[in-house]
Amino acid sequence: MSETVDEQDLDGARKGAVQSLPQELQYQRGKALRFSLVAVGALFVSGIITAMLLSYVSTRLVDLAGTPVHAAAAAAPGGAAPRRAPAAPNTPLIYRADADGHFYVTALVNGASIRFMIDTGATVVALTPDDARAAGIFMQSLQYTESMSTANGEAHAAQTSLRDIRLDQLFVSDVAAVVMEKPMPVSLLGMSFLRRLNGYSIKDGVLTIDW
């Protein structure tokens, strides 16, 4: 009788163990599920916070990039704001007339030193053939299709462009010019250069160039 009871008790214990096993598994699974949900929620919140921070930083960077930078002015004595000194005007160039009443200057044309007579009646700068060669102009490419009125009558000239003309401190780039087909005593500094100046005046045998 005691052996039967023991066997019944053993069977009951086994059945209880078998029944408690699914409950334990369900508990473990539920615990894992709750942990996963908490982790996903934390990641979701972290992602939102990161996105908000990135948006704020990007906005600040755009604002800073569009903000002009101003140099801080040094404080003047007494706390008054310093005043910027006005730009000093360029010193006028002054030339005196030669014995024949004309004005002669030496200028650098494309880096070459060339002597000119200033001629307000000439429409453009006119170079002698020798001066054009000195200035590096490719003579073989010139076409003498322009008619020019000179003291010796009609003459033919070819259009060209000078990289720059430098007269003392004055510098003018891309100057229209012509090259004379026939030699002449001196090159002419005409209006294609003079009109690029701020102004010029002739008084009492003195030429004043403002620039």
Secondary structure, DSSP 8 states (H G I E B T S, - for coil): -HHHHHHHHHHHHHHHHHHHHHHHHHHHHHHHHHHHHHHHHHHHHHHHHHHHHHHHHHHHHHHHHTS---------GGG-------------EEEE--TTS--EEEEEETTEEEEEEE-TT-SSEEE-HHHHHHTT--GGG----EEEEETTEEEEEEEEEEEEEEETTEEEEEEEEEEESS--SSEEE-HHHHTTSSEEEEETTEEEEE-
